[in-house]
Amino acid sequence: MEDFLAETYNVLKGIVRSGCSDHAKLKGVELVLKNRGKLTDVQKVEATITDERSNEAIEAEIDALRRELGLMDDEDEGEQTEE
C-alpha cells in the first residue's frame, strides 16, 4: 500500500507540474493542499431553533428530570408548586 501511495503522490506531482490543462493543474494543487491540511472545505450552517413551551412547562420538565435523577424528594416538589 505504501508503494501505491508513493506512486499516487508522484502522479499528482506530475499533474501539478505539467498537467494538460490549467484546470488539471489547479485540481492537483487543490488535492495537495487538502492532503496537507492547508485547504479545507467550509460549509456554513444556519439553524433556527424555536421552543413553544411556556416557562411553567419547562419548570415541570426540569422537576420531572430531577425526580428521575433522585435530586428532588416529595417535600421539595410541594415547595416548588407553592411558589
N, C-alpha and C positions, 0 to 999 in steps of 0.2 A: 504494500500500500504506500510506503514511503517513496518508492521509485515512481509510482504513478503520480503522487503529489508533486515530486520534483519535476517530472515531465510536464505536468499541468502548469506549474509556475513558468517553466521555460517557454511553453506555447503562449502563455499570457504575456510574458516579456516581449516575445516576438511580435505579438499583435500591437502592443503599446508602441514599440519602436518602429515597426514598418507595416502597420495594418494597411489593408487595401483601400480603406476609406477613412475619412475623419471620424465618422460615426463609430467604426470598429475601434479606432484608437481611443476615442472618448469612453466607450464602453469598457475597454480594457483598463484604462486609468481608474474608472469608477470601481471596477471589481477589485483592483489592487488597494485602493483607499478604503473600501469597505472591509476588506480582509484584514487590514492593519488597524481598523477601528478609528480611522481618521474621518470617515464619512458614514453617517447613519441616516436611515430613513426616518423621517419625523412625521407623525400623524397628529393633527390637532383634534382633540376630542372635547366636545362641549356637551354637558349633561345638565338638565334641569330636573331637580327632584322636588316634588310637591308633596306636602303632607296635609291632608284634610282633617286630621284628628284634632279634637279640642284638647285644651290643657288638661281637663278632667280625665279624658280618655287616656292620655299619655300617663298621667299620675296613676291611674288604675292599673295600667300595664306594668309600670315600674313596681308598684306594690305586689302584683301577682308574681313578677320575676323574683322579687326579694323573698317572697314566701317560698317559692320553689328552691331558692338557694339557702333557705333557713336563716336569713338575715333579719327576719321580722316575725315576731310572735303575735298571738291574737290580741294582746294588750296594745301593742303598737298600732295594730290595724284600727282599733277603736279610736285611738288618739288621732289618727290621720283623718278619719271621717268627720270628727268633731270640728276640725279647723276649717 
